[in-house]
């Protein structure tokens, strides 16, 4: 879950205490730390103090590298590496973006960029973890799955400096990814052709007369408006009797987009709240009157690839009694990232808060457990049957190195979720939706008598 805040709002307290060691000179023992200029006259007094001994140690290592490393290292490269290292051990979602990465991040939020169409997370060993492929993109068409590890690009190991950047490129250009997958004994190569990825984040269709289906692939700037259009389209022939809302392998995205979709389906109640160490990280979002479906039942379909903003939406609808959740335990990313733009075009994505569902529960590292559990299909099973794939392991928030500890992490009975592909989970959700709709009609008829 992401939010963008102006630099002045948050970075004063975080950055104002940077002393004069940026000039590459260690202060003498008698020299007091110097506070960087700030628009806030009280920043120097209120900002966190950086231990002078740690600054001296950093400068000593910096100078040692500059003077003794086997090959010359540019100051800029060395400083960028130091900043990346500063964020590396915090948690898996805090990271430093250079200008190119920052622009790519913005493009993905806006729904158009050039690449292969996959949500990734860089691991401490520099491999790229696939959170989920985006529907109808080269990655999805090539069979890349949530939980895959990309270990090389065009036969070259992934560098700390370039990160995900080599995945981007001119549409029509070729790329080969080396993939490591659980259950597959050896790494294997996947050739792809880059495209201009224009992600239409919402799609819809009728499953049966009166029962609609909406698929949200990711939460982008236009997702809420597109969701409204799709709901109105489904109801052109009359009010829906029920809706399946498919959030499988939705990696999340913009918090506000998820909040707006929840608001379209809720008439009242809390949607989500966030809490951090700083008051600016605390927020609460409540629904406004008006349910776009007029109270028609909703079933939310999730799986192990449903993360962040998609978990916010699922939790909000269930906790308010507005929807049943069907599928598999979700990813468990219950933290908020704030993007801090820097004056040189780079930016810092920093975890600043945890989010809480309306019941006050944090799903960090535990995920959302569905009301109705669906198991993945086995290739040789009978059509329509849903069973477990034995021995398959899934990457979740709880398995990521350095993840934030969850309130309910390690609770008895915890088991990671499954990735649910295909139409069988949709059919299972429709069955549950009809049950809810039938119960609602029976209750309504009883009240009329």
C-alpha positions as CSV (number, residue, x, y, z in Angstrom):
1,X,0.0,0.0,0.0
2,X,1.5,3.3,-1.1
3,X,0.9,6.9,-0.5
4,X,2.7,10.0,-1.7
5,X,3.4,12.9,0.6
6,X,5.2,16.2,-0.1
7,X,8.8,16.1,0.9
8,X,8.4,19.0,3.4
9,X,5.7,17.2,5.4
10,X,7.7,14.1,6.3
11,X,11.3,14.4,5.5
12,X,12.1,17.4,7.7
13,X,11.9,15.2,10.8
14,X,13.7,12.4,9.0
15,X,16.5,14.3,7.2
16,X,17.0,17.6,9.0
17,X,19.5,16.1,11.4
18,X,22.0,15.1,8.7
19,X,25.3,16.7,9.8
20,X,28.2,18.1,7.7
21,X,29.8,14.7,7.0
22,X,28.2,14.8,3.6
23,X,31.2,17.0,2.7
24,X,33.3,13.8,3.0
25,X,35.3,15.1,6.0
26,X,35.2,13.6,9.4
27,X,34.5,16.2,12.1
28,X,37.1,16.7,14.8
29,X,36.3,15.4,18.3
30,X,35.6,18.9,19.4
31,X,33.3,19.8,16.5
32,X,29.6,19.7,17.3
33,X,27.3,18.1,14.8
34,X,26.0,20.6,12.2
35,X,22.3,20.4,11.3
36,X,21.3,20.8,7.7
37,X,19.3,23.8,6.7
38,X,15.5,23.3,6.7
39,X,12.3,25.3,6.0
40,X,11.3,24.4,9.6
41,X,13.0,26.7,12.1
42,X,12.3,24.2,14.9
43,X,13.7,21.2,12.9
44,X,17.1,21.3,14.5
45,X,15.6,21.2,17.9
46,X,12.9,18.5,17.2
47,X,14.7,16.3,14.7
48,X,16.2,12.9,15.8
49,X,19.8,13.1,16.7
50,X,22.3,11.1,14.7
51,X,25.0,9.6,16.9
52,X,28.3,11.3,16.1
53,X,30.4,8.1,16.7
54,X,28.4,6.3,14.0
55,X,28.9,9.2,11.5
56,X,32.7,9.0,12.1
57,X,32.6,5.3,11.6
58,X,30.8,5.7,8.3
59,X,33.3,8.4,7.1
60,X,36.2,6.2,8.1
61,X,34.8,3.3,5.9
62,X,34.0,5.7,3.1
63,X,37.5,7.1,3.1
64,X,39.0,3.6,3.3
65,X,37.1,2.5,0.2
66,X,38.0,5.7,-1.7
67,X,41.7,5.3,-0.9
68,X,42.3,1.5,-0.9
69,X,39.7,-0.3,-3.0
70,X,41.3,-2.2,-5.9
71,X,39.6,0.1,-8.5
72,X,38.5,3.7,-8.3
73,X,34.9,4.2,-7.2
74,X,32.9,7.4,-8.0
75,X,31.6,9.4,-5.1
76,X,28.1,9.3,-6.4
77,X,28.1,5.5,-6.8
78,X,29.5,5.0,-3.4
79,X,27.0,7.3,-1.8
80,X,24.1,5.6,-3.6
81,X,25.3,2.2,-2.4
82,X,25.5,3.6,1.2
83,X,21.9,4.9,1.0
84,X,20.7,1.6,-0.4
85,X,22.4,-0.2,2.4
86,X,20.8,2.2,4.9
87,X,17.4,0.9,3.8
88,X,18.3,-2.7,3.0
89,X,17.9,-4.1,6.5
90,X,14.8,-2.2,7.5
91,X,12.2,-4.3,5.8
92,X,11.6,-5.8,2.3
93,X,9.5,-2.9,1.1
94,X,11.7,0.1,2.0
95,X,14.0,1.0,-0.9
96,X,15.9,3.7,-2.7
97,X,14.9,4.6,-6.3
98,X,17.3,6.3,-8.6
99,X,15.7,8.7,-11.1
100,X,15.0,6.0,-13.7
101,X,13.5,3.6,-11.1
102,X,11.4,6.4,-9.6
103,X,10.0,7.3,-13.0
104,X,9.2,3.6,-13.7
105,X,7.4,3.4,-10.4
106,X,5.3,6.4,-11.3
107,X,4.5,5.0,-14.7
108,X,3.3,1.7,-13.2
109,X,1.0,3.6,-10.8
110,X,-0.4,5.4,-13.8
111,X,-0.9,2.2,-15.7
112,X,1.4,2.6,-18.7
113,X,5.1,1.6,-19.0
114,X,7.5,-0.3,-21.2
115,X,8.5,-3.7,-19.9
116,X,7.2,-7.3,-19.3
117,X,4.4,-6.6,-16.9
118,X,5.3,-8.1,-13.5
119,X,5.2,-6.9,-9.9
120,X,8.6,-7.6,-8.3
121,X,10.5,-7.2,-5.1
122,X,14.3,-7.3,-4.9
123,X,15.7,-9.7,-2.3
124,X,18.8,-9.2,-0.2
125,X,20.7,-11.6,-2.4
126,X,19.7,-9.3,-5.4
127,X,17.3,-11.9,-7.0
128,X,13.9,-10.6,-8.0
129,X,10.9,-12.1,-6.3
130,X,7.7,-12.2,-8.4
131,X,4.8,-11.0,-6.3
132,X,2.5,-11.5,-9.2
133,X,2.4,-11.2,-13.0
134,X,-0.1,-8.7,-14.4
135,X,-2.9,-10.2,-16.5
136,X,-2.5,-10.2,-20.3
137,X,1.2,-9.1,-20.3
138,X,4.3,-10.8,-21.6
139,X,5.1,-12.2,-18.2
140,X,1.6,-13.7,-17.6
141,X,1.5,-15.1,-21.2
142,X,4.9,-16.8,-20.7
143,X,3.7,-18.6,-17.6
144,X,5.6,-16.6,-14.9
145,X,4.0,-17.2,-11.5
146,X,3.8,-15.6,-8.1
147,X,6.7,-16.9,-6.0
148,X,9.1,-17.3,-8.9
149,X,12.6,-16.0,-8.4
150,X,14.4,-14.2,-11.3
151,X,18.1,-14.9,-10.8
152,X,19.6,-13.6,-14.1
153,X,18.6,-11.4,-17.0
154,X,20.0,-12.2,-20.4
155,X,22.4,-14.6,-18.7
156,X,23.8,-11.9,-16.4
157,X,23.4,-11.8,-12.6
158,X,21.3,-9.0,-11.2
159,X,23.4,-6.1,-10.0
160,X,22.5,-4.1,-6.9
161,X,22.9,-0.9,-8.9
162,X,20.7,-1.8,-11.9
163,X,18.1,-3.8,-10.0
164,X,14.9,-4.2,-12.1
165,X,15.9,-1.6,-14.7
166,X,17.1,-4.2,-17.3
167,X,13.6,-5.5,-17.5
168,X,12.5,-2.3,-19.2
169,X,13.3,-1.6,-22.8
170,X,12.0,-0.7,-26.2
171,X,8.8,-2.5,-27.2
172,X,9.6,-5.4,-29.4
173,X,13.1,-6.0,-27.9
174,X,13.9,-9.5,-26.6
175,X,14.8,-10.5,-23.1
176,X,15.6,-13.9,-21.4
177,X,14.9,-14.4,-17.7
178,X,16.4,-17.2,-15.7
179,X,13.8,-18.5,-13.2
180,X,14.0,-20.6,-10.1
181,X,10.7,-22.2,-9.1
182,X,9.7,-24.4,-6.1
183,X,9.0,-27.9,-7.3
184,X,11.2,-27.5,-10.4
185,X,14.7,-29.1,-9.9
186,X,16.7,-26.8,-12.0
187,X,16.6,-23.1,-13.1
188,X,15.1,-22.6,-16.5
189,X,15.1,-19.8,-19.0
190,X,12.0,-17.9,-20.2
191,X,12.3,-15.8,-23.3
192,X,10.0,-12.7,-23.5
193,X,9.4,-9.8,-25.8
194,X,8.9,-6.4,-24.2
195,X,5.7,-4.4,-24.8
196,X,4.2,-1.1,-23.9
197,X,2.2,-2.3,-20.9
198,X,-1.1,-0.5,-20.7
199,X,-2.8,-2.0,-17.8
200,X,-6.5,-1.7,-17.8
201,X,-6.9,-2.4,-14.1
202,X,-10.6,-3.4,-14.2
203,X,-12.5,-5.9,-16.3
204,X,-16.1,-7.2,-16.0
205,X,-18.6,-9.7,-17.5
206,X,-21.8,-11.5,-16.5
207,X,-21.4,-15.0,-15.1
208,X,-25.1,-15.8,-15.2
209,X,-28.2,-13.7,-15.6
210,X,-28.2,-11.3,-12.6
211,X,-24.7,-12.3,-11.3
212,X,-21.9,-10.0,-12.3
213,X,-18.1,-10.5,-12.2
214,X,-15.5,-7.7,-11.8
215,X,-11.7,-8.4,-11.9
216,X,-9.4,-5.8,-10.4
217,X,-5.8,-6.5,-11.5
218,X,-4.1,-3.7,-9.6
219,X,-5.0,-0.4,-7.9
220,X,-4.0,2.6,-10.0
221,X,-5.0,6.2,-10.4
222,X,-8.0,5.4,-12.6
223,X,-9.1,2.1,-10.9
224,X,-12.0,3.6,-8.9
225,X,-13.5,5.5,-11.8
226,X,-13.1,2.4,-14.1
227,X,-14.8,0.2,-11.4
228,X,-17.8,2.5,-11.3
229,X,-18.0,2.4,-15.1
230,X,-17.9,-1.4,-15.1
231,X,-20.6,-1.7,-12.4
232,X,-22.9,0.7,-14.3
233,X,-22.3,-1.4,-17.4
234,X,-23.2,-4.6,-15.7
235,X,-26.4,-3.0,-14.4
236,X,-27.6,-1.6,-17.6
237,X,-30.1,-4.4,-18.0
238,X,-31.3,-4.2,-14.4
239,X,-30.0,-4.4,-10.8
240,X,-27.5,-7.2,-10.1
241,X,-28.5,-10.0,-7.8
242,X,-24.9,-10.4,-6.7
243,X,-21.3,-9.7,-7.6
244,X,-18.0,-11.7,-7.5
245,X,-15.1,-9.3,-7.0
246,X,-11.9,-11.0,-8.1
247,X,-8.7,-9.8,-6.4
248,X,-6.6,-12.9,-7.0
249,X,-2.9,-12.1,-7.5
250,X,-3.6,-8.4,-7.2
251,X,-0.3,-7.0,-5.8
252,X,-1.9,-3.9,-4.5
253,X,-1.0,-0.3,-5.5
254,X,-2.5,3.0,-4.4
255,X,-4.3,3.1,-1.1
256,X,-6.8,5.7,-2.2
257,X,-8.0,3.6,-5.1
258,X,-8.8,0.7,-2.8
259,X,-10.6,3.0,-0.4
260,X,-12.7,4.5,-3.2
261,X,-13.7,1.1,-4.4
262,X,-14.7,0.1,-0.8
263,X,-16.7,3.3,-0.5
264,X,-18.6,2.4,-3.7
265,X,-19.8,-0.8,-2.0
266,X,-20.3,0.5,1.6
267,X,-23.0,2.8,2.9
268,X,-21.3,3.5,6.2
269,X,-18.5,2.3,8.5
270,X,-14.7,2.4,8.7
271,X,-12.7,1.3,5.7
272,X,-9.1,1.3,7.0
273,X,-6.9,3.1,9.5
274,X,-3.1,3.5,9.5
275,X,-0.8,4.0,12.5
276,X,2.9,4.9,12.6
277,X,5.4,6.5,14.8
278,X,4.7,10.0,13.5
279,X,1.3,11.6,13.7
280,X,1.4,12.4,10.0
281,X,1.4,8.6,9.3
282,X,-1.9,8.2,11.3
283,X,-5.1,8.3,9.2
284,X,-8.6,6.9,9.1
285,X,-10.9,6.4,6.1
286,X,-14.6,6.1,6.5
287,X,-17.3,5.2,4.0
288,X,-19.8,7.8,2.7
289,X,-23.5,7.1,2.1
290,X,-24.3,5.4,-1.1
291,X,-23.9,1.7,-2.1
292,X,-23.5,1.4,-5.9
293,X,-25.0,-2.2,-5.8
294,X,-27.9,-1.2,-3.6
295,X,-27.0,-3.9,-1.0
296,X,-26.7,-6.8,-3.5
297,X,-24.5,-9.6,-2.0
298,X,-20.8,-9.5,-2.8
299,X,-18.2,-12.3,-2.7
300,X,-14.5,-11.3,-2.7
301,X,-12.1,-13.9,-4.3
302,X,-8.5,-13.8,-3.1
303,X,-5.4,-16.0,-3.1
304,X,-1.8,-16.0,-2.0
305,X,-0.9,-13.3,-4.5
306,X,-3.5,-10.8,-3.1
307,X,-1.5,-8.2,-1.3
308,X,-1.6,-4.8,0.3
309,X,-4.4,-2.6,-1.1
310,X,-6.3,-5.7,-2.2
311,X,-6.2,-7.0,1.4
312,X,-7.4,-3.5,2.6
313,X,-10.4,-3.9,0.3
314,X,-11.2,-7.5,1.3
315,X,-10.8,-6.7,5.0
316,X,-13.0,-3.6,4.8
317,X,-15.9,-5.4,3.0
318,X,-15.8,-8.4,5.3
319,X,-15.4,-6.6,8.6
320,X,-18.4,-4.4,7.7
321,X,-20.5,-7.5,6.9
322,X,-20.7,-6.4,3.3
323,X,-19.0,-9.4,1.7
324,X,-17.9,-13.0,2.1
325,X,-14.3,-13.8,1.3
326,X,-13.6,-16.9,-0.8
327,X,-10.3,-18.4,-1.9
328,X,-7.0,-18.8,0.0
329,X,-5.0,-17.0,2.7
330,X,-3.7,-13.7,1.3
331,X,-0.1,-12.5,1.1
332,X,-0.1,-10.6,4.4
333,X,1.4,-7.2,3.5
334,X,-0.1,-5.0,6.2
335,X,2.3,-2.0,6.0
336,X,2.1,1.4,4.4
337,X,4.9,2.8,2.2
338,X,5.4,6.5,1.7
339,X,7.3,7.8,-1.4
340,X,9.6,10.7,-0.5
341,X,10.8,12.5,-3.7
342,X,14.3,13.9,-3.5
343,X,15.5,17.1,-5.2
344,X,17.7,15.2,-7.7
345,X,14.9,13.2,-9.1
346,X,15.6,10.1,-7.0
347,X,13.2,9.0,-4.3
348,X,12.9,6.9,-1.1
349,X,10.1,4.4,-0.6
350,X,9.9,4.1,3.2
351,X,7.6,1.9,5.4
352,X,6.0,4.5,7.7
353,X,2.9,2.8,9.2
354,X,0.9,-0.4,9.6
355,X,-2.7,-0.6,8.4
356,X,-5.6,-2.0,10.4
357,X,-8.9,-3.4,9.1
358,X,-12.2,-1.9,10.6
359,X,-12.2,-4.6,13.4
360,X,-8.8,-3.2,14.5
361,X,-6.9,-6.2,13.2
362,X,-3.4,-6.0,11.6
363,X,-3.0,-8.6,8.9
364,X,0.8,-8.0,8.7
365,X,2.6,-11.4,8.1
366,X,-0.6,-13.3,8.7
367,X,-2.9,-12.3,5.9
368,X,-6.7,-12.6,5.6
369,X,-8.1,-16.1,6.0
370,X,-11.1,-16.6,3.8
371,X,-14.5,-17.6,5.0
372,X,-14.6,-20.4,2.4
373,X,-11.3,-22.0,1.5
374,X,-10.7,-23.1,-2.2
375,X,-7.8,-25.3,-3.2
376,X,-5.9,-25.1,-6.5
377,X,-6.7,-27.5,-9.3
378,X,-4.3,-30.4,-10.2
379,X,-3.6,-30.7,-13.9
380,X,-4.9,-34.3,-14.2
381,X,-7.9,-33.8,-11.9
382,X,-11.5,-34.0,-13.2
383,X,-12.9,-30.8,-14.7
384,X,-14.3,-28.5,-12.1
385,X,-12.7,-30.3,-9.1
386,X,-10.6,-28.2,-6.7
387,X,-7.8,-30.0,-4.7
388,X,-4.5,-29.2,-3.1
389,X,-1.2,-29.3,-4.9
390,X,0.9,-31.4,-2.5
391,X,4.3,-30.0,-1.5
392,X,4.1,-26.6,-3.2
393,X,5.6,-23.8,-1.2
394,X,4.5,-20.2,-1.6
395,X,6.3,-16.9,-0.9
396,X,4.4,-14.8,1.6
397,X,5.1,-11.7,3.7
398,X,6.0,-14.0,6.6
399,X,8.7,-15.7,4.6
400,X,10.5,-12.5,3.4
401,X,13.8,-11.8,5.2
402,X,13.6,-8.8,7.5
403,X,9.8,-8.5,7.3
404,X,8.0,-6.5,10.1
405,X,6.7,-8.8,12.8
406,X,3.0,-9.3,12.7
407,X,0.7,-9.2,15.7
408,X,-0.6,-12.7,15.0
409,X,2.4,-14.1,13.3
410,X,3.2,-17.6,14.2
411,X,-0.3,-18.3,15.6
412,X,-1.3,-21.9,15.8
413,X,-2.8,-23.3,12.6
414,X,-1.0,-20.8,10.3
415,X,-0.4,-22.2,6.8
416,X,0.5,-20.1,3.7
417,X,-2.1,-19.6,1.0
418,X,-2.2,-21.0,-2.5
419,X,-2.1,-19.3,-5.8
420,X,-5.5,-20.0,-7.5
421,X,-5.5,-19.9,-11.3
422,X,-8.2,-20.7,-13.7
423,X,-12.0,-20.6,-13.6
424,X,-12.7,-23.2,-10.9
425,X,-12.2,-20.6,-8.1
426,X,-14.6,-18.3,-9.9
427,X,-17.2,-21.1,-10.0
428,X,-16.7,-21.7,-6.3
429,X,-17.2,-18.0,-5.6
430,X,-20.4,-18.0,-7.7
431,X,-21.7,-21.0,-5.7
432,X,-21.1,-19.1,-2.5
433,X,-22.6,-15.9,-3.9
434,X,-25.8,-17.8,-4.8
435,X,-26.0,-19.2,-1.2
436,X,-25.7,-15.7,0.2
437,X,-28.2,-14.2,-2.2
438,X,-30.7,-17.1,-1.5
439,X,-30.4,-16.5,2.3
440,X,-30.8,-12.8,1.8
441,X,-34.0,-13.3,-0.3
442,X,-35.4,-15.8,2.3
443,X,-34.8,-13.3,5.1
444,X,-36.4,-10.5,3.1
445,X,-39.5,-12.6,2.3
446,X,-39.8,-13.6,6.0
447,X,-39.8,-9.9,7.0
448,X,-42.5,-9.1,4.4
449,X,-44.8,-11.7,5.9
